[in-house]
Amino acid sequence: MKPFLKTKDFSITGEDFELLLDEELQMLVTKPQPKDLQKFYESDAYISHTDASKSAIDKMYQAVKKISLAQKVFLINRYANQNKTLLDVGAGTGDFLLEAEKWKWSVKGVEPNQDARIRSREKKMELLSSIDEVPQTKFQVITLWHVLEHLPDLDLQIAKIIERLEDDGALVIAVPNFKSYDAKHYKEFWAAYDVPRHLWHFSKEAIGKIFAKHDMQLMKTKPMWFDAFYVSILSEKYKTGKQNFIKAFFVGLYSNLVAVFNGQPSSVIYILKKQE
């Protein structure tokens, strides 16, 4: 692997990290990868583990989340069979599972962060702390919404997840795309690098190659248009120390316009199935 970029943990610790390029997979790897990652999540700044609505960015995130929850359920409904069984890995505070329950899905969720599990429990959604606690049963749909990039021992974790997928089931994964325009524009300040919480940084080529090793076939991709705007707002703050909403909006808009032509949006949803 060769050096690609030097960046830092802008949101919590300020520590320096490096991104290395795996040329074969077309994936970036965070170095070093701390053995104890927990301290890098222990902050109210890590919004996916909270329901905070204090700052303007918090409010924007929560507003977009309400829209995206409905879109996510609409997506998985396409892959439902009569059972409608769903496993969400990295469930945060449980909102996606609660929305899926409204649509008659039988749900289970995994969330390693204790504070997030407590918040989910307060909403009457009980989550497991690891994939190993999930019963040895099969699910029609398994989702990882911006979670794959957080998982240590990547191939081992992927194998455990696929073990719990029905033969005709769908694996739905959303991750940032380091080949997007906004990633190239912001460089080391791109918020979706989010080191060291993000251990891996994927491209479309990487997802296809990684999952092919596990006999999974990439069936479809979908862009996540909102992500370009949200990531650009955070990136502007990291770069300049200011919100710069207007500039961030136009960077996000331009990134989405470029993605229409080159197929490289800020974040991508991948739908994979077991090879027949």
Backbone hydrogen bonds in HBPLUS format (Angstrom, degrees):
<---DONOR---> <-ACCEPTOR-->    atom                        ^
c    i                          cat <-CA-CA->   ^        H-A-AA   ^      H-
h    n   atom  resd res      DA  || num        DHA   H-A  angle D-A-AA Bond
n    s   type  num  typ     dist DA aas  dist angle  dist       angle   num
A0002-LYS N   A0021-LEU O   3.22 MM  19  5.35 151.1  2.31 139.0 139.5     1
A0021-LEU N   A0002-LYS O   2.78 MM  19  5.35 168.9  1.80 161.4 159.4     2
A0004-PHE N   A0019-LEU O   2.88 MM  15  5.53 147.7  1.98 166.4 159.8     3
A0005-LEU N   A0019-LEU O   3.28 MM  14  5.17 155.5  2.34 136.3 139.0     4
A0019-LEU N   A0005-LEU O   2.75 MM  14  5.17 163.8  1.77 167.0 169.3     5
A0007-THR N   A0017-PHE O   2.95 MM  10  5.48 164.7  1.98 148.2 153.2     6
A0017-PHE N   A0007-THR O   2.89 MM  10  5.48 171.3  1.90 146.4 144.8     7
A0009-ASP N   A0015-GLU O   2.85 MM   6  5.41 155.1  1.91 153.5 161.7     8
A0014-GLY N   A0009-ASP O   2.80 MM   5  4.76 133.0  2.02 145.5 153.2     9
A0018-GLU N   A0031-LYS O   2.75 MM  13  5.18 167.8  1.77 165.1 168.8    10
A0031-LYS N   A0018-GLU O   2.80 MM  13  5.18 155.2  1.86 161.2 164.6    11
A0020-LEU N   A0029-VAL O   2.92 MM   9  5.12 165.2  1.94 142.6 146.8    12
A0029-VAL N   A0020-LEU O   2.78 MM   9  5.12 149.9  1.87 143.0 153.4    13
A0022-ASP N   A0027-MET O   2.77 MM   5  5.27 175.4  1.78 171.6 172.5    14
A0026-GLN N   A0022-ASP O   2.75 MM   4  5.55 136.2  1.94 149.7 164.0    15
A0027-MET N   A0022-ASP O   3.30 MM   5  5.27 152.3  2.38 133.2 140.5    16
A0028-LEU N   A0201-HIS O   2.92 MM 173  4.84 166.8  1.93 143.7 146.8    17
A0201-HIS N   A0028-LEU O   2.92 MM 173  4.84 146.4  2.03 145.2 143.7    18
A0030-THR N   A0199-LEU O   2.97 MM 169  5.06 174.8  1.98 143.8 143.6    19
A0040-PHE N   A0037-LEU O   2.93 MM   3  5.54 145.0  2.05 118.2 128.4    20
A0041-TYR N   A0038-GLN O   2.96 MM   3  5.46 164.4  1.98 117.9 122.4    21
A0043-SER N   A0041-TYR O   2.88 MM   2  5.77 131.6  2.12 110.6  95.6    22
A0046-TYR N   A0043-SER O   3.11 MM   3  5.69 163.7  2.14 111.8 116.7    23
A0049-HIS N   A0046-TYR O   3.26 MM   3  6.10 163.6  2.28 121.2 126.2    24
A0050-THR N   A0047-ILE O   3.02 MM   3  5.15 166.5  2.04 112.2 115.0    25
A0059-LYS N   A0055-SER O   3.00 MM   4  6.30 164.1  2.02 151.0 154.3    26
A0060-MET N   A0056-ALA O   2.95 MM   4  6.16 155.6  2.01 144.5 151.5    27
A0061-TYR N   A0057-ILE O   2.86 MM   4  6.05 161.6  1.89 150.6 155.6    28
A0062-GLN N   A0058-ASP O   2.92 MM   4  6.19 164.4  1.94 157.7 161.1    29
A0063-ALA N   A0059-LYS O   2.96 MM   4  6.11 154.0  2.03 145.4 152.6    30
A0064-VAL N   A0060-MET O   2.95 MM   4  6.14 167.7  1.97 155.1 158.1    31
A0065-LYS N   A0061-TYR O   2.84 MM   4  5.96 148.3  1.94 144.0 154.1    32
A0066-LYS N   A0062-GLN O   3.23 MM   4  6.45 149.8  2.33 142.0 146.8    33
A0068-SER N   A0064-VAL O   2.85 MM   4  6.12 166.0  1.87 157.7 162.1    34
A0069-LEU N   A0065-LYS O   2.86 MM   4  5.95 149.2  1.95 151.0 157.6    35
A0071-GLN N   A0067-ILE O   3.20 MM   4  6.54 156.0  2.26 145.6 152.8    36
A0072-LYS N   A0068-SER O   2.82 MM   4  6.00 153.9  1.88 151.2 157.6    37
A0073-VAL N   A0069-LEU O   3.09 MM   4  6.35 161.5  2.12 150.4 154.4    38
A0074-PHE N   A0070-ALA O   2.99 MM   4  6.16 158.6  2.04 146.3 152.8    39
A0075-LEU N   A0071-GLN O   2.97 MM   4  6.20 147.9  2.07 141.5 150.1    40
A0076-ILE N   A0072-LYS O   3.02 MM   4  6.39 165.5  2.04 154.9 156.7    41
A0077-ASN N   A0073-VAL O   2.96 MM   4  6.06 145.8  2.07 147.9 157.1    42
A0078-ARG N   A0075-LEU O   3.13 MM   3  5.71 151.1  2.22 112.3 119.9    43
A0079-TYR N   A0076-ILE O   2.92 MM   3  5.37 151.9  2.00 112.5 121.1    44
A0080-ALA N   A0077-ASN O   3.40 MM   3  5.17 165.9  2.42 105.1 104.4    45
A0106-SER N   A0084-LYS O   2.85 MM  22  6.16 163.7  1.88 161.8 167.1    46
A0140-GLN N   A0085-THR O   3.14 MM  55  5.22 124.4  2.46 114.7 128.3    47
A0141-VAL N   A0085-THR O   3.10 MM  56  6.44 156.7  2.15 159.7 166.8    48
A0086-LEU N   A0106-SER O   2.90 MM  20  6.10 162.1  1.93 159.4 159.8    49
A0108-LYS N   A0086-LEU O   2.96 MM  22  6.37 136.6  2.15 151.2 164.6    50
A0087-LEU N   A0141-VAL O   3.02 MM  54  6.50 153.1  2.10 151.3 159.8    51
A0143-THR N   A0087-LEU O   2.90 MM  56  6.38 156.4  1.95 156.6 164.5    52
A0088-ASP N   A0108-LYS O   2.98 MM  20  6.47 157.5  2.03 150.9 156.9    53
A0110-VAL N   A0088-ASP O   2.91 MM  22  6.33 154.8  1.97 161.0 162.9    54
A0089-VAL N   A0143-THR O   2.89 MM  54  6.17 167.5  1.91 176.4 172.2    55
A0090-GLY N   A0110-VAL O   2.69 MM  20  5.48 139.5  1.85 136.6 150.6    56
A0091-ALA N   A0110-VAL O   2.87 MM  19  5.77 158.7  1.91 140.8 147.8    57
A0094-GLY N   A0091-ALA O   2.97 MM   3  5.35 163.3  2.00 135.8 139.7    58
A0098-LEU N   A0094-GLY O   3.06 MM   4  6.29 156.0  2.12 152.9 160.1    59
A0099-GLU N   A0095-ASP O   2.97 MM   4  6.23 153.6  2.05 147.8 154.6    60
A0100-ALA N   A0096-PHE O   2.90 MM   4  6.17 155.1  1.96 147.9 155.2    61
A0101-GLU N   A0097-LEU O   2.91 MM   4  6.12 149.9  2.00 146.5 154.2    62
A0102-LYS N   A0099-GLU O   3.17 MM   3  5.31 127.5  2.46  97.1 110.0    63
A0103-TRP N   A0100-ALA O   2.91 MM   3  5.19 140.5  2.07 104.2 116.0    64
A0105-TRP N   A0100-ALA O   3.22 MM   5  5.55 159.1  2.26 135.9 135.9    65
A0104-LYS N   A0101-GLU O   2.94 MM   3  5.01 148.3  2.04 116.6 114.0    66
A0128-LEU N   A0109-GLY O   2.86 MM  19  6.15 174.6  1.86 154.2 152.4    67
A0111-GLU N   A0128-LEU O   2.75 MM  17  6.09 164.0  1.77 171.9 173.4    68
A0117-ARG N   A0113-ASN O   3.06 MM   4  6.36 154.2  2.13 148.5 156.2    69
A0118-ILE N   A0114-GLN O   2.93 MM   4  6.24 152.0  2.01 150.8 158.4    70
A0119-ARG N   A0115-ASP O   3.05 MM   4  6.37 159.1  2.10 148.2 153.2    71
A0120-SER N   A0116-ALA O   2.93 MM   4  6.17 151.6  2.01 145.7 154.1    72
A0121-ARG N   A0117-ARG O   2.82 MM   4  6.04 154.1  1.88 147.1 154.4    73
A0122-GLU N   A0118-ILE O   3.04 MM   4  6.33 147.6  2.15 145.6 153.8    74
A0123-LYS N   A0120-SER O   2.92 MM   3  5.18 140.9  2.08 102.7 114.7    75
A0125-MET N   A0120-SER O   3.02 MM   5  5.28 159.9  2.07 138.1 137.6    76
A0124-LYS N   A0121-ARG O   2.85 MM   3  4.87 158.0  1.90 110.9 113.9    77
A0133-GLU N   A0130-SER O   3.08 MM   3  5.59 154.9  2.15 110.9 118.1    78
A0134-VAL N   A0131-ILE O   3.13 MM   3  5.36 156.8  2.19 106.3 113.4    79
A0137-THR N   A0135-PRO O   2.60 MM   2  5.45 135.0  1.80 112.2  96.4    80
A0139-PHE N   A0164-ARG O   2.79 MM  25  6.08 144.7  1.92 143.9 152.3    81
A0166-GLU N   A0139-PHE O   2.90 MM  27  5.49 168.9  1.91 146.0 143.2    82
A0170-ALA N   A0140-GLN O   2.88 MM  30  6.41 151.0  1.97 159.3 163.8    83
A0142-ILE N   A0170-ALA O   3.09 MM  28  6.57 155.7  2.15 156.0 162.3    84
A0172-VAL N   A0142-ILE O   2.86 MM  30  6.20 168.8  1.88 163.5 167.4    85
A0144-LEU N   A0172-VAL O   2.88 MM  28  6.33 146.8  1.99 161.4 169.4    86
A0174-ALA N   A0144-LEU O   2.97 MM  30  6.35 163.8  1.99 159.4 156.9    87
A0146-HIS N   A0174-ALA O   2.79 MM  28  5.12 138.6  1.96 127.3 138.1    88
A0150-HIS N   A0147-VAL O   2.81 MM   3  5.42 160.5  1.85 123.3 130.1    89
A0151-LEU N   A0148-LEU O   3.26 MM   3  5.54 158.4  2.31 110.2 116.0    90
A0199-LEU N   A0149-GLU O   2.71 MM  50  5.70 143.5  1.84 164.9 167.3    91
A0157-GLN N   A0153-ASP O   2.97 MM   4  6.17 162.4  2.00 162.0 167.8    92
A0158-ILE N   A0154-LEU O   2.91 MM   4  6.14 159.7  1.95 155.0 161.0    93
A0159-ALA N   A0155-ASP O   3.00 MM   4  6.16 158.4  2.05 144.4 149.9    94
A0160-LYS N   A0156-LEU O   3.08 MM   4  6.36 157.0  2.13 147.9 153.5    95
A0161-ILE N   A0157-GLN O   3.02 MM   4  6.27 153.5  2.09 147.5 154.6    96
A0162-ILE N   A0158-ILE O   2.92 MM   4  6.16 167.3  1.94 157.8 160.7    97
A0163-GLU N   A0159-ALA O   3.05 MM   4  6.20 147.4  2.16 145.0 153.4    98
A0164-ARG N   A0161-ILE O   3.01 MM   3  5.52 146.7  2.13 110.5 119.7    99
A0165-LEU N   A0162-ILE O   3.03 MM   3  5.12 167.0  2.05 114.6 115.5   100
A0169-GLY N   A0166-GLU O   2.87 MM   3  4.65 162.2  1.90 106.3 110.5   101
A0171-LEU N   A0272-LEU O   2.86 MM 101  5.06 174.7  1.86 155.8 157.3   102
A0272-LEU N   A0171-LEU O   2.83 MM 101  5.06 167.6  1.84 151.2 155.5   103
A0173-ILE N   A0270-TYR O   2.89 MM  97  5.10 164.8  1.91 150.6 155.5   104
A0270-TYR N   A0173-ILE O   2.64 MM  97  5.10 163.1  1.66 155.9 161.9   105
A0175-VAL N   A0268-VAL O   3.11 MM  93  5.77 154.7  2.17 154.6 157.9   106
A0268-VAL N   A0175-VAL O   2.97 MM  93  5.77 163.2  2.00 164.0 163.2   107
A0177-ASN N   A0266-SER O   2.79 MM  89  5.37 153.9  1.86 150.5 143.8   108
A0180-SER N   A0177-ASN O   3.12 MM   3  5.72 157.3  2.17 124.1 124.1   109
A0178-PHE N   A0202-PHE O   3.33 MM  24  6.40 154.9  2.39 152.9 158.2   110
A0184-LYS N   A0180-SER O   3.23 MM   4  6.53 159.2  2.27 146.3 151.4   111
A0185-HIS N   A0181-TYR O   2.82 MM   4  6.01 149.7  1.91 151.9 161.7   112
A0186-TYR N   A0182-ASP O   3.04 MM   4  6.07 166.7  2.06 145.3 147.7   113
A0187-LYS N   A0183-ALA O   2.96 MM   4  5.76 137.1  2.15 139.7 150.4   114
A0189-PHE N   A0186-TYR O   2.93 MM   3  5.18 155.3  1.99 139.1 133.8   115
A0190-TRP N   A0187-LYS O   3.04 MM   3  5.56 168.7  2.06 122.0 124.2   116
A0193-TYR N   A0190-TRP O   3.11 MM   3  5.94 168.7  2.12 123.7 127.0   117
A0194-ASP N   A0191-ALA O   3.16 MM   3  5.58 129.9  2.43 109.9 119.9   118
A0198-HIS N   A0194-ASP O   3.02 MM   4  5.62 153.6  2.10 132.3 138.2   119
A0207-ILE N   A0203-SER O   3.17 MM   4  6.49 163.3  2.20 154.0 156.3   120
A0208-GLY N   A0204-LYS O   3.21 MM   4  6.44 169.0  2.22 152.2 154.8   121
A0209-LYS N   A0205-GLU O   3.03 MM   4  6.25 162.8  2.06 153.8 158.3   122
A0210-ILE N   A0206-ALA O   2.84 MM   4  5.91 171.1  1.85 160.7 163.5   123
A0211-PHE N   A0207-ILE O   3.14 MM   4  6.12 170.6  2.15 149.9 152.8   124
A0212-ALA N   A0208-GLY O   3.09 MM   4  6.02 135.6  2.29 133.7 145.3   125
A0214-HIS N   A0211-PHE O   2.98 MM   3  5.07 142.6  2.12  99.1 110.5   126
A0216-MET N   A0211-PHE O   2.93 MM   5  5.18 153.8  2.00 142.6 144.3   127
A0215-ASP N   A0212-ALA O   3.04 MM   3  4.92 154.7  2.11 110.7 109.4   128
A0275-GLN N   A0215-ASP O   2.95 MM  60  5.60 169.4  1.96 151.1 148.6   129
A0217-GLN N   A0273-LYS O   2.69 MM  56  5.37 172.6  1.70 167.9 166.8   130
A0273-LYS N   A0217-GLN O   3.00 MM  56  5.37 155.7  2.06 146.7 152.6   131
A0219-MET N   A0271-ILE O   2.80 MM  52  5.62 157.4  1.85 157.3 165.0   132
A0220-LYS N   A0271-ILE O   3.35 MM  51  5.21 150.9  2.44 138.7 141.7   133
A0271-ILE N   A0220-LYS O   2.93 MM  51  5.21 165.9  1.95 156.4 155.8   134
A0222-LYS N   A0269-ILE O   2.82 MM  47  4.94 145.9  1.93 139.7 147.5   135
A0269-ILE N   A0222-LYS O   2.70 MM  47  4.94 169.6  1.71 157.6 161.1   136
A0224-MET N   A0267-SER O   3.06 MM  43  5.35 147.7  2.17 146.0 139.5   137
A0227-ASP N   A0224-MET O   3.22 MM   3  5.82 137.3  2.41 111.3 121.3   138
A0229-PHE N   A0226-PHE O   3.07 MM   3  5.62 128.8  2.34 112.0 123.8   139
A0230-TYR N   A0226-PHE O   3.21 MM   4  6.53 167.7  2.22 158.8 161.6   140
A0231-VAL N   A0227-ASP O   2.83 MM   4  5.79 170.3  1.84 157.0 160.4   141
A0232-SER N   A0228-ALA O   3.12 MM   4  5.95 147.4  2.23 127.9 137.0   142
A0233-ILE N   A0229-PHE O   3.04 MM   4  6.29 151.1  2.13 147.4 154.4   143
A0234-LEU N   A0230-TYR O   3.21 MM   4  6.54 164.9  2.23 151.5 154.3   144
A0235-SER N   A0231-VAL O   2.84 MM   4  5.98 156.2  1.89 147.5 155.3   145
A0236-GLU N   A0232-SER O   2.90 MM   4  6.03 156.0  1.96 147.4 152.3   146
A0237-LYS N   A0233-ILE O   3.25 MM   4  6.52 155.4  2.32 142.9 149.0   147
A0238-TYR N   A0234-LEU O   2.99 MM   4  6.35 155.6  2.06 150.5 157.1   148
A0239-LYS N   A0235-SER O   2.90 MM   4  6.06 150.8  1.98 147.5 155.9   149
A0240-THR N   A0236-GLU O   2.83 MM   4  5.85 165.6  1.85 154.7 157.9   150
A0241-GLY N   A0237-LYS O   2.75 MM   4  4.61 139.4  1.91 124.0 134.1   151
A0248-ALA N   A0244-ASN O   2.95 MM   4  6.09 167.7  1.96 158.6 162.8   152
A0249-PHE N   A0245-PHE O   2.83 MM   4  5.97 151.4  1.91 145.9 153.8   153
A0250-PHE N   A0246-ILE O   3.15 MM   4  6.49 158.1  2.20 151.1 155.3   154
A0251-VAL N   A0247-LYS O   2.96 MM   4  6.28 152.2  2.04 151.3 159.7   155
A0252-GLY N   A0248-ALA O   2.87 MM   4  6.06 166.2  1.88 153.4 157.1   156
A0253-LEU N   A0249-PHE O   2.81 MM   4  6.02 154.6  1.88 145.9 153.9   157
A0254-TYR N   A0250-PHE O   2.89 MM   4  5.95 161.7  1.93 140.9 146.1   158
A0255-SER N   A0251-VAL O   2.87 MM   4  6.05 154.7  1.93 147.0 154.6   159
A0256-ASN N   A0252-GLY O   3.03 MM   4  6.27 154.6  2.09 145.3 151.3   160
A0257-LEU N   A0253-LEU O   2.95 MM   4  6.26 153.4  2.02 147.6 155.4   161
A0258-VAL N   A0254-TYR O   2.86 MM   4  6.10 162.7  1.89 153.9 158.1   162
A0259-ALA N   A0255-SER O   2.96 MM   4  6.14 150.8  2.05 141.0 149.6   163
A0260-VAL N   A0256-ASN O   3.11 MM   4  6.41 135.6  2.31 141.1 151.2   164
A0260-VAL N   A0257-LEU O   3.21 MM   3  5.28 132.7  2.45  96.2 108.3   165
A0261-PHE N   A0258-VAL O   3.01 MM   3  5.50 136.2  2.20 107.9 119.0   166
A0262-ASN N   A0258-VAL O   2.89 MM   4  6.18 160.5  1.93 154.2 160.9   167
A0263-GLY N   A0259-ALA O   2.77 MM   4  4.70 139.8  1.93 127.6 131.7   168
